[in-house]
Amino acid sequence: MNHKEEKISKRRVKLIHDISLLCIFLSLLFSRLSYSIEGYGLSYFLVLIAIVFFITFRLAKKGKPTIARILFIITFNISIATTAAYFGIGSSLEFLFLYAIGLSFILFSFRRELYLVIIFTLISILFWVALYLTNFNIFYSGDIAEDVVTNYIYPFSMTVTFMLVAFQLSYYSYISADFNKGLHSKKQEAIDASNAKSTFLSTMSHEIRTPLNAVIGLSHILEDNKPRKDQVENIEALNYSGKILLNLLNNVLDFSKMDSTEIELNNTPTNLPLALKQIKKIHETGCIQKGIIMNLDIDTDIPIVWLDAVRYNQVVNNLVTNAIKFTDKGSVTLRIKKLNTTNNKIKILTEIIDTGIGIPTEKHRDIWEVFKQASNTTNRLYGGTGLGLPIAKSIIESMGSTVHIDSEDGKGSHFYFEVDLKIASNKDLKDNNLKIEYNFIGKKVLLVEDNLINIMVGKQILEKAKLSVEVAENGLEAINMVKENRYDIVLMDIQMPVMDGYTAVKEIRKFNKELPIFALSASVFNEVKDKIEDCGMDGFIVKPFDPEDLLNRIEDAINR
């Protein structure tokens, strides 16, 4: 059973543990009574039953409640049926099946294990019915005098029933008290839930960013290897697709941070028509499959502007993706227009127009709320997370603008927003795109990474810049290599087998406090950033990394 199941079943683990102990005692007590009235066969059988209950007790104690519960309730039903058949209808032992039926609802989760509740409820009912249909000869019956059954067995069976019911009432009282106590710790539960969310998102971020790092890294490597002209467009599309996938991941991460932090923009000189040229190539295949037309209408005389192109593309891609999703005939149009220009500023109008299903006027507010769509039918037919539009709205607002919508049910949709951008010069663009020449001759890097593809990509990028690269596949190996060799910088992955990056750096700092160590982290959460700083690293580089940014950080660290 996995950790999650153990955590959810904690109460049931204690219940099966305690009720197994009680049933061991009752089985042995009933065995002694049977032996005293010369019911030797039943006496030995009940000793065997007590042994099985002891096994369920041990299984529960060892953290295997699923097996323990199933074995317990099967044994409990068999012991009732056998004992009731042995002593006959006068003992009234068959009424313990009522308790067995109720036990199925207690031992198993009605929400997650409904099939087990149904199965074991039916088993109890079938045993009960079988007793009456066979005139209590379902297994075998004992030749016990009626007065013995009336004077000894019946009172004892009532006592057993009372003890079981008393146990269950006591158990529920304990649960109620525990629940009331839990009401006073809601704040801590909320903190735990938030931490669990952060842990989940951090893990998912790492798992997705790690292969994505390879995709984007390889596209850069291909681009730098002087591809043929017929290959350039495909490599650019691959690079752009990687960034789109990264934006999709950022949608989820942005949502998790949206309520507490502002989205930070990184404006760089951008050729807007060039930055958007891949939009049509990426989405055209989907349009062709649906039989709709993708139109791209971008003013060619838009000057170079200061813009966070990644965030802007994220907005445009979200809106275009939505438009294609909800359009089954007609067209989707992306239009970028220059409205007016001053000496150093320009106003740009961005429009996404489709001929799709449209949005009812009364739903115009709802679509901007997280996890909401225009209707349940929309969600059922078209799917989606309900995150794209809220995050697009948040990014647009961080640009100092507002997104508007004109749409009616069945008449398509028109999303648009205006942004004021500073005009950049061709020199700014050239300087931004200028490839820096690095002087890394004789410099040695230790790359600590367990993913073979990321090792291949990282080595190619670093060695192309004339860096000497050695590789350690876990934190322990990295410690030993730093002890035995001299390195100019260490690039340390965080999540690795044998020893993680945090622990490795703490150990390295015990004997080397000067060596620059940078985390190669696939997580962007503040908790991870704090841990990176606390363990003694000099900084972090987020995967998937931009090769130029990585080399710049290495150069700064070595020169410092």
C-alpha positions, 0 to 999 in steps of 0.5 A: 500500500502506498504512502498516500493510502496509509495516510488516508487509512490511519483511522482504519489502521487503528480500528482493525488493530483494536478490533482484532485484539478484541476478537482474539479475546472473544474467540478464545473465550467462546472456545473455552465455553465450547470446550466446557460443554464438550464442543471440541471441534468448534473449540479447536476451530475458534482457536484457529480463528483467534490465530487468524485474528492475530495475523490481521492484528500483526498485518495492521501493525506492520502497515498493511491495512488493506490485506488486514481488513479483507482477511478480518471481515472474511474470517469474522463472517465465517466464524459467525456462520460456523458458530451459529450453525453449530449452536442452532437458531436458539443461540441468536448468534446469526444476528451478529451478521447485522454487526458484520454488515455495519462493519463493512461500512466502517472498515472500508471507505465508501468513497474510494472503496465502494466495491469492497463495501458492496462485496462484503455487505453481500457476503454477510447477507448471503451467509445469513440467508444460507443459514436459514435456507439450510436450517442452520446446517450450512457447515455442520451443526453440533448436538448441543442440548437445547437447555444448554443453548438457552441457559449458556450460549444465548446469554453469552452471545448477547454479551458478545454482541453487547461488547462489540457494540460497546467497542464500536460506540467507544470507538466513535466517541474517540473519533468524535473527540479527535474530530473536535480537536481537529477543528482547532487546528484548521490553520495548521491544516491550511498551511500543510495543504499549501506546503503540499501544493507547493511540493507537488508543483515543485516536483511536477515542475522538475519532472517536466522541465528536465526533459524540456531542458533537453528539447530547448538545449538541443534546438540551440545546439542544432541552430549553432551548428550552421544548419542548411537553409531548409533546416533553419525554419524547422529548428526555429519551430522546434525552439518555439514549440519548446518555449510554448510548452514551457509557457504551458508549464508556466501557466500552472506555476503562474496560477500558484503564485498569482495571488501573492506575487506580481508577474515580473516582466523582462523587457528586451529589444524585440522585432515583433513581426519576427517574434510572432512569425512562428505562431501560424506555423505552430497552429496551422496544422491544427487548423487544417485538421479542423478545416478552418483557416488561420489568418496572420495580419501583422503590420510590417512597419512596426519598429523594434520595441522593448517587450517581454516577448516570452510573456507576450507570446504566452498571451497570444498563444493562449488566446489563439489556442482558445480560438482554434479550440472553439472554432469548428468552421470559418477562420481564426485571425491574429491581427497586430496593428500599429495605432499611433507613434510618438518620438519614443513610444508606440501603441500596439493593438493585438486582436484575436478574432474567430468565427467559433461558438461565441460566449454568451454576454452573461458569461463574459465575467466568468471566463476570467476566473480560474478553473471556470469556463463559459458552461459545463457543456463547454468544459465537457465538449472541449476540455481545458483547465480554465487557466489560460484566460485568467493568466493571459489577463494577469500578464496583460494587466502587468503590461499596464493594459486591459483585455476586452471581449466582444462576443455573443453566443453562436457569433464568434469572439473578438479578444483585443488589448492595447499596449504602450511600448517603448521604441528600441533602436536597431542598435539595441536589438543588435547589441541584445542579439550579439553573441559574446565571445567567452575566454574559457580556455583552461577553465574546468567545470564539474557538472553534477547531473543524473539525467543522461540526456541533460548531461549530453546537452550540458556537455555540448553547450559547455564544451562548445564554449571551450570549457573542460567538463567533468561529470558526477552523477550524484552528490556523493560522487561530486564531493569526492571529485571536488576533494580530489580535483580543482574546478573553477565552478560546479553546476549542481542538480538538486534532485539526484539519487544517492545524495541530493544537491543540498546535502552535497553542497553542505558537505563541500562547504565544510572543506571548500568555501570559495568554489563557486557552486550554482544550482541547476534547478527545475523549480522556481518556487521560493522555498527551493530558492531559500534552501539553495541559499541556505545550503551555501550555493552561490545562486541558481540557474533555472531549467530549461536554461538559455545557453547564453545566460548559462555561459554569462553566469559562469563567466561572472562567477569565474571572474568574480 
